[in-house]
Structures are given as structure tokens and as C-alpha cells.
């Protein structure tokens, strides 16, 4: 048997220096009795007479970090455990990841307790001013473990601009705005017994409490009674608990009172919003404002906002897509997301000026299903498209375009009826009752969904040709221009 | 009007703030005052709760209103204009000083500032921004700041708020838009969501691009959150969770807080008389967790509900497992991470320990006893080298056996 004195409570280096020769000599864990300063037998710690055999001493870096933390635990068995683990790691390098090994279970338990103790110190230290400068403070704290040294740097970072001391029974920490230093343990009476701010803090503590939701065990599991004696607010707790139910009952019993006169005066000032649904708007601005309150179908419930059409109120050409996507819903503008970029690029290729078009969608709210952190587009149902036709009609009535371009099947069906298909109708002007010409083409997002690159390129060419045809039609049949940099534009 | 003392104002304006459940101080950028010689830091890892009130809620921030005067008359709110609660208003300087004084004594992690709406949304927001600006720029305060966003305040004010604050939030308040127009006639649900969309856009612009050399100005590094009141209107749990799922998907929310409506002083007669059980709020948080960290879909959770309500007796993961017994037992020696996370009683840490240990040796039941918090909970749903639940898994009594016994409520 070896009787070995560990010359520290919680420091890594002295512990390492103590165990390294034992490990090198291959001394089995069962053959060591660990003594600490203060133990009656510590005086008689043996001079070590170790066997000559030397083994290489190597442990994984993770173990050093774990030992550094576990050493701060107050359990005297920590020295047994850590030596045994260091010894076993010599043969079993993967031991640390065997979470069900009883030694690892205990190591994890010690580490967790130290971490919690350190965390609670960060939470429950209460500084008291030691003079009127409001810059010099002291606190008394009683940790369960030897955690002051590993926690003090946190306070140094946080309270860099003050001078402070944290006193504990086993050690004290001091910060002078430049250096952190440590001294011997102290006593509670070494710090001031009060602070001018503690009344305000107690007021806050009492007022932030909701007596209608008493959950005492939730409090005590995180703030056990053992900490209360050093918390200025804790003296209020018992009283708060005792009166809670009566306070709640009184709130319920007293019910509502008459509103104060301030409220009545204010209510009288509010002009009620013009009542009744409107079926015709004077301007695009009015309609754009009104659509934000639309509840004609349920899609408004989860969308951010209605995305109304954008463009000149006298545009010759109106482009109608399906519905806003994720980006459009967030930005409140049509065709600004990925499909909008495809659209812009195609317009650029045929020399059409986007600013001359009125751009909108058949459905004004984004329809989606949530998938984790993303919203997945859903095709609107005919009922939703029909409900939103009201707003498309407002836009058509106010802009009076000569040409309307339906991009995608949803827009085509909204404008031309349920039988409309892109395949049958694309490529030629379609006159409708009021004399407006409708063109049908694909929705730009279709190009983003095609997995086959060759097919996507072909489809893109067709889309660009459709746009070129529309551009030419507008110039020849209507005498207007949608071209870029055109100075002869306009009706 | 007689001048109120600062302590009286503090009592009124913290009482007025306590119905906002959020008190988080985690998840922000790493920051401290060491270089500037000022005070303040953000907590690395999880936030720090400096105290707990007997309602079980953590006290991490100085949570106050700038004023509880309010021109809005939201039925559920203690500060609605028709209520007779005592009113007060802090000056910007008072809030700044109180925050610093509390912080220096280690009472708090920082400030959570909200406000009733006075004069106009822009005026109110501007006052709140002034507090944050003063703390950061005049006092070099590096602690945590959470600012409430007034939904229709100017986008420029919102940008400033995000420039100074760690977190921003705006409350969606009710699970449906109908509920909101019924209970908060002056609020527009679309405006609330638009504010969230703006926060999201600004936040994304504040994220450094992978290759970019210049770091953009950080915007609300701890992201945004929101709160929903539970049990004031008729909305079911599945409606509530559906709304949460849509909000998480749309606006990168860090958290949705659920606040079981509870009696307030001078409550409106329009509020229901009976309050929802606090357990309902707890189950919603559990379900929310399952959606965010355990790979559950809102529909899978809804599938365990009855008439849209979650089971109050057992947690939603156990409820799902009992309805999906065909997927069990799960072999802990071969199942993938996603499936292990679905076992009732296994949390993310236990799953990590299982995955790391089984690389070394096959797991037996006594290994499992050391790897998870409660073997009893886990045992009916797993298979190990020396254990299979056999017919026990199909037993009609399984639910009864796993339902926690109702504990006697104790006052200590």
C-alpha cells in the first residue's frame, strides 16, 4: 500500500505532479490511499518507494480537461476515481466515450455538479457597495465545491470596470480592474451587511411575481433553500407564497370596474373606420391598402401580408403570376425571389423594361405548409383563386391594360376559365370580351423545377420567345412600347 | 398629480411587465466589457437566471415597461386603456440608471424593455431605442438587451432597435387572426407579421457571408421571439401549434412563448371566467420542443390529440409512441439517431451517450439504466441484447402504467 498526500484541493498541476510517478511505475489504483492536508494520517504520508519499472504516461487531452473540472468537486473520492481512470486509460484509450462505464458515470456526475455549482455562483453572487463610489463591491458566497478559481474569470470579464471581491469560506478572489488575484478564505461578516439598492431589488422581485401561477417546486429545484441565506430577496418568499391564493381570489372576486375617464375621452376621439365592404376602388393605392384586410379566403391567416400588383397605373401590359412566394411574402413585392430573378433575366434578354409593366399575381396571399425552418409553396385551390379574382378585377379595372399575360396555369385559369391550359393556348393572342388581348405562357418558377438541364434550356428559350412575341405584339398591334431606354413610349 | 417615488414606479412598471413570459438571455454573440473597461458581458452557452420567483419563473432580466399608459384596449391586457390599474412612466435616464445599478450588483443579465403605446407607435419605439442607445453608447454597457418591437413603428426605428438590442420580439398574442381582432381591436395581425418579416430580413443581412471579409453590422444577434396567450379564446392546441409551426418556418423565430391566460387585476368582463390548467401550457412547450429538436411534424403531434387538445395526463412524445406502437420496440444497438430521439424518456443527451457507447460494446439493459434518467419510462419501448418488451408493448394497460400519479400539490 502507498499512502500519498495530494498537496491541493482543486488544482490540476500539483495533482498531475503527484500522480505521474505512480502511473509511470504502474502502481495499481487499489494499492493507493489518498490523503489530504488536514487528514490525521496526512502527517505520516509515506516517502514513496516506487518500483523501477517505468511506463509511458499518456492520457487523452479530453481527460485533462475532465480532471481539471472534477478535481473541484468536494467529494474526497475524486482522487481515487481520477487516478483509477488515468490508470485504466493506459490500456483503454476509448474509455472516455463509454458513457455506461461506472467510473465514467461517476466522472460525469462530478463534472456536472461542479459545472452547476459554478453556474449557481454566477447566478447568486450578490455584490454590495463598500463605499459611495458605486464602483467598489464585495460579495459573500458559499459554494458546495471548490469552484471559485474557475468561476472568477467570468466575473473579471463581466465586471471589468469595477473593483470587486468575492469571499468564500475556502478562498477569496479580488479584481482591481487589471488583475485577478486570490487570497485565503474569509467570513460573512467581512462584507457589508446591506446595500442601498436591495430595497429596489426586493420591490422588483415581489412585483414581477404572478400570484395566480404558484409553482413553488419549480422555484426550489433551481434555487434550493441552501442559497437563500445569502440572497437579499429570499426573505420575502415565504410571505409571497402564503398570500398568493388570497391575492388571486381577490382578483377574481373584484371583477372589472368602470373604465377611467381618460379611456372614455380617448375612445370618443377615435373615428370609426368607414363601414361596409367596398366593391370598387378609386385608385390602386386605396385597393392596395384595402387588400391588407382581405378575408375572402383563409389564406390571410398565415401569410405575412397581401402582395398587391406593382407598376404604372397606365401600363399597357399586365403580367399575372400565380401567387407570392416566400421572398415576396416577406418583402411585400411581387416577383422578387428566385422566380423573379429568372423573370428579370428573361425580360432583359428581349429588352423589355420591367418598370413599364404592371406585375401582379392571381392570388395575393402566399399559400404554404411549414416544414421546420422553411415554408413549402402550395398551389392555391380554385376556390381561393376565385375569391382573389375580385382583386385582380380591381387591378384590371384601374390599370386598363391592352394586353394581359397569364404566366402559369393558375393565372390562365383565373383569366380564361377552368378549362385553360398552357399547352393549348400559348403562342397566340386570345381576345376576351372587353377587347383585351390575353397571352398565355409558363410561370418562370417552372424553369426552376425542371431537373433536366437540357429540357430546362429548351423551355427557357420558349419562354423568352413568348416574351419577344408579346413585345412585338404590343408594338405592332397597339402602338405602345415596353422596350428598355425607349423615348417614344406611351400611348 | 403627485410625484411617484422611483420604487413605486418600479413596482407598477414591473407588475405591468410580468405577463410577458420571455426572460431568455442566451444565444447572443460573445461579448464583454474587458477591452472597454466598462461593465457587461453575454453569458456563454446557456443564459443565467439570477433568481426565481415562487411562480417558478426565472428572473434573468430587469423586465419592465417604460410606461403602462396605453392607448390600446386589448381585452387580455392588464394595461389596456379601460383598466383602472395604477399608471406610471419612467424617464429614459431612470431606466438606464436602474439597469446599471442592478447589473453592477449581479442581480440581472440585462434589460427587457417593453412599453404601452403612448402618442404614436413611432414615438413609443423611439423612446425605447433611446434607452438602449444610452446604455450602449454612453455607458459602454455590454450586457443583454431585449427590446419589444411596436408592430407598425417605422422600419428605420426597427433597424436601430436591432442595432442596439440582442433580441427583439413582437407578440402575435392570439392563435388566430379572428381571436386577435376580437380581443385586440386596435392591433392588425398582418402588421405584427410584417414586423417579424422585417426583423428576419434585417437579421439575415446582419449575418456574415462565408467568404466576405468585412463583417456586416450585427442585427439582433439573439434573434427574435414572440408570445401567444393560451386559453383566452377557443383555439385548440393543434391550432396553436399550427400557428407556431408557420411562424417558425416564416420568420426564423428563436422561440414561441405560450402564456396560459391567468387572472389579472381589474380583468375585462369579456375574458373567460375559468382559466386553462397550467399543465396545458406545459404540454404546448413540450410539443413545441418536439417540433424544433426532435424532428416531429405538427401533424404527427396533432394526430395524438382529441378534438384538437393534447393529452394532459401524459407528455406528447409518450402519447405519440402509444399511438405508434408499430414503430417500437426500437433496437438501441442499431436504430438511427432520428428514431432514438422518438423513444419516450430519451433526450438528446441520452441519445448522444447511447451512440457513443455502442461503438464500444453492445448495450444491455443495465447499460441503459446508466445512460438514461429513468429506465422505467424507456424500457417498454426499447430492445437491448438481453431485453425485449414482447407483448408488454401491446398491453392495453401500458398507458395507465406510464401515466404519472397525480402528486399532491404542496406548498413546500
Interface residues (C-beta under 8 A of the other chain):
Chain A: X94 X97 X98 X99 X100 X102 X105 X119 X122 X123 X124 X125 X126 X127 X128 X129 X134 X137 X139 X154 X156 X157 X158 X159 X160 X161 X162 X177 X195 X197 X199 X200 X201 X203 X204 X205 X206 X207 X208 X209 X210 X211 X212 X213 X214 X215 X216 X217 X218 X219 X220 X222 X223 X231 X233 X237 X240 X241 X244 X248 X251 X252 X254 X255 X256 X257 X258 X259 X260 X262 X263 X266 X267 X292 X293 X295 X300 X301 X302 X303 X304 X305 X306 X326 X329 X330 X331 X332 X368 X370 X371 X372 X373 X374 X375
Chain B: X6 X7 X10 X11 X12 X14 X15 X17 X18 X19 X32 X33 X34 X36 X37 X38 X39 X40 X41 X43 X48 X49 X50 X51 X52 X53 X54 X55 X56 X57 X58 X59 X62 X63 X71 X73 X81 X82 X83 X84 X98 X101 X102 X104 X105 X106 X107 X140 X143 X176 X177 X188 X190 X193 X194 X196 X197 X200 X201 X243 X245 X246 X248 X249 X250 X252 X260 X262 X263 X264 X265 X266 X267 X268 X269 X273 X275 X278 X298 X353 X354 X356 X357 X359 X360 X361 X363 X366 X367 X368 X370 X371 X410 X411 X412
